[in-house]
């Protein structure tokens, strides 16, 4: 499954690095690409839930989720 998340509160490369580390630290994440304002995550939905990914993003700093899309 692929998740594209719009993230508010990101401003720089350090934010990108922090969010990337938080997402990659989750079990079941196959691939992760982060840029300022957006993360694309390929993951195994049997190992990790979308809500876990959202929690990791929010927990990485003063970030919030503005929206998301899911595709297979």
Backbone as JSON, one array per atom type, in Angstrom:
{
  "sequence": "XXXXXXXXXXXXXXXXXXXXXXXXXXXXXXXXXXXXXXXXXXXXXXXXXXXXXXXXXXXXXXXXXXXXXXXX",
  "N": [[0.84, -1.17, 0.0], [0.44, 2.28, -0.67], [1.01, 5.44, 0.7], [0.38, 8.85, 0.61], [1.18, 11.72, 2.24], [0.22, 14.91, 3.27], [1.97, 17.33, 4.94], [2.02, 19.74, 7.46], [3.98, 22.37, 8.86], [6.58, 21.76, 8.36], [9.78, 23.01, 7.47], [12.39, 22.9, 6.55], [15.48, 21.17, 5.61], [16.31, 19.78, 7.88], [13.91, 19.19, 9.11], [12.87, 17.44, 7.21], [14.73, 15.33, 7.45], [14.22, 14.52, 10.11], [11.51, 13.69, 10.05], [11.73, 11.67, 8.13], [13.4, 9.8, 9.46], [11.72, 9.11, 11.61], [9.56, 7.86, 10.32], [10.83, 5.77, 8.91], [11.65, 4.25, 11.02], [9.55, 2.67, 11.75], [8.07, -0.58, 11.92], [7.42, -2.53, 9.02], [7.46, -0.54, 7.12], [8.28, -0.08, 3.87], [9.36, 1.64, 1.96], [10.31, 5.06, 1.88], [9.86, 8.41, 1.14], [10.59, 11.69, 1.61], [9.84, 15.12, 1.49], [9.9, 18.67, 1.97], [6.86, 19.35, 3.33], [5.57, 17.06, 2.41], [5.15, 13.5, 2.49], [5.85, 10.34, 1.11], [4.96, 7.08, 1.46], [5.57, 3.69, 1.26], [4.16, 0.79, 2.44], [3.57, -2.15, 4.49], [0.47, -3.07, 5.18], [-0.3, -4.97, 7.0], [1.58, -4.93, 8.94], [1.93, -2.35, 9.86], [-0.13, 0.42, 10.66], [-1.97, 3.1, 9.04], [-2.53, 5.08, 10.92], [-0.42, 4.74, 12.71], [1.72, 5.69, 11.23], [0.95, 8.36, 10.92], [1.04, 9.14, 13.62], [3.79, 8.85, 14.11], [4.82, 10.85, 12.44], [3.65, 13.18, 13.56], [4.79, 12.99, 16.09], [7.44, 13.51, 15.58], [8.03, 16.17, 15.69], [6.85, 19.55, 15.59], [4.66, 18.99, 13.81], [1.85, 18.47, 11.65], [-0.87, 16.65, 10.18], [-2.23, 17.44, 7.13], [-3.68, 16.28, 5.19], [-4.28, 13.28, 3.24], [-3.65, 10.64, 0.85], [-4.42, 7.38, -0.34], [-3.18, 4.56, -2.03], [-3.05, 1.49, -3.91]],
  "CA": [[0.0, 0.0, 0.0], [1.21, 3.53, -0.72], [0.37, 6.56, 1.39], [0.96, 10.17, 0.4], [0.72, 12.54, 3.35], [0.54, 16.33, 3.26], [2.41, 17.65, 6.3], [2.23, 21.16, 7.74], [4.95, 22.64, 9.92], [7.94, 21.46, 7.9], [10.37, 24.22, 6.91], [13.79, 22.8, 6.11], [16.06, 19.85, 5.47], [16.33, 19.1, 9.18], [12.54, 18.66, 9.28], [12.8, 16.28, 6.32], [15.51, 14.26, 8.06], [13.54, 14.08, 11.33], [10.32, 12.93, 9.66], [12.2, 10.46, 7.46], [13.86, 8.86, 10.5], [10.57, 8.65, 12.37], [8.78, 6.93, 9.5], [11.64, 4.57, 8.61], [11.79, 3.47, 12.25], [8.36, 1.85, 11.96], [8.1, -1.88, 11.25], [6.48, -2.64, 7.92], [7.68, 0.51, 6.13], [9.14, -0.6, 2.81], [10.05, 2.74, 1.3], [9.88, 6.35, 2.4], [10.44, 9.57, 0.47], [10.05, 12.87, 2.3], [10.3, 16.46, 1.12], [9.19, 19.66, 2.78], [5.42, 19.39, 3.11], [4.96, 15.82, 1.91], [5.82, 12.21, 2.64], [5.3, 9.21, 0.39], [5.36, 5.91, 2.21], [5.11, 2.36, 0.86], [4.18, 0.02, 3.68], [2.8, -3.38, 4.6], [-0.63, -2.72, 6.07], [-0.42, -5.99, 8.03], [2.61, -4.67, 9.95], [1.83, -0.98, 10.37], [-1.36, 1.1, 10.25], [-1.83, 4.51, 8.66], [-2.52, 5.89, 12.14], [0.94, 4.66, 13.28], [2.55, 6.59, 10.43], [0.55, 9.71, 11.3], [1.57, 9.36, 14.97], [5.24, 9.03, 13.99], [5.05, 12.17, 11.85], [3.32, 14.2, 14.57], [5.74, 12.87, 17.19], [8.78, 13.9, 15.16], [8.21, 17.6, 15.9], [5.61, 20.33, 15.57], [4.1, 18.73, 12.5], [0.49, 17.95, 11.65], [-1.32, 16.07, 8.93], [-3.22, 18.29, 6.48], [-4.45, 15.42, 4.31], [-3.56, 12.11, 2.75], [-4.28, 9.76, -0.13], [-3.95, 6.0, -0.25], [-3.3, 3.78, -3.27], [-2.51, 0.12, -3.78]],
  "C": [[0.89, 1.24, 0.0], [0.37, 4.66, -0.13], [1.11, 7.84, 1.05], [0.34, 11.1, 1.43], [1.17, 13.99, 3.15], [0.8, 16.75, 4.7], [2.59, 19.16, 6.42], [3.21, 21.29, 8.9], [6.38, 22.31, 9.54], [8.5, 22.69, 7.19], [11.74, 24.04, 6.27], [14.24, 21.35, 5.99], [16.12, 19.08, 6.78], [14.97, 18.49, 9.48], [12.38, 17.4, 8.44], [13.53, 15.1, 6.94], [14.81, 13.67, 9.28], [12.32, 13.23, 11.0], [10.72, 11.63, 8.97], [12.63, 9.41, 8.48], [12.7, 8.28, 11.28], [9.76, 7.61, 11.59], [9.56, 5.65, 9.25], [11.83, 3.69, 9.83], [10.61, 2.56, 12.53], [8.51, 0.5, 11.25], [7.08, -1.88, 10.11], [6.62, -1.55, 6.87], [8.69, -0.01, 5.12], [9.98, 0.48, 2.16], [9.46, 4.04, 1.81], [10.62, 7.46, 1.65], [9.77, 10.81, 1.05], [10.67, 14.13, 1.69], [9.5, 17.44, 1.95], [7.72, 19.68, 2.37], [4.77, 18.1, 2.68], [5.82, 14.6, 2.2], [5.09, 11.18, 1.8], [5.86, 7.96, 1.03], [4.74, 4.65, 1.6], [5.24, 1.47, 2.09], [3.31, -1.21, 3.58], [1.71, -3.12, 5.63], [-0.9, -3.79, 7.14], [0.54, -5.74, 9.19], [2.49, -3.3, 10.59], [0.55, -0.34, 9.82], [-1.07, 2.53, 9.84], [-1.73, 5.38, 9.91], [-1.15, 5.86, 12.82], [1.88, 5.61, 12.55], [2.23, 8.04, 10.79], [1.11, 10.07, 12.68], [3.07, 9.61, 14.94], [5.57, 10.41, 13.44], [4.79, 13.26, 12.89], [4.33, 14.19, 15.72], [7.15, 13.3, 16.86], [9.05, 15.39, 15.38], [6.87, 18.3, 15.91], [4.94, 20.22, 14.2], [2.67, 18.23, 12.66], [0.15, 17.45, 10.25], [-2.43, 16.95, 8.35], [-4.12, 17.47, 5.55], [-3.62, 14.24, 3.87], [-4.36, 11.42, 1.66], [-3.64, 8.39, -0.01], [-4.15, 5.34, -1.61], [-2.68, 2.42, -3.05], [-1.2, -0.02, -4.48]]
}
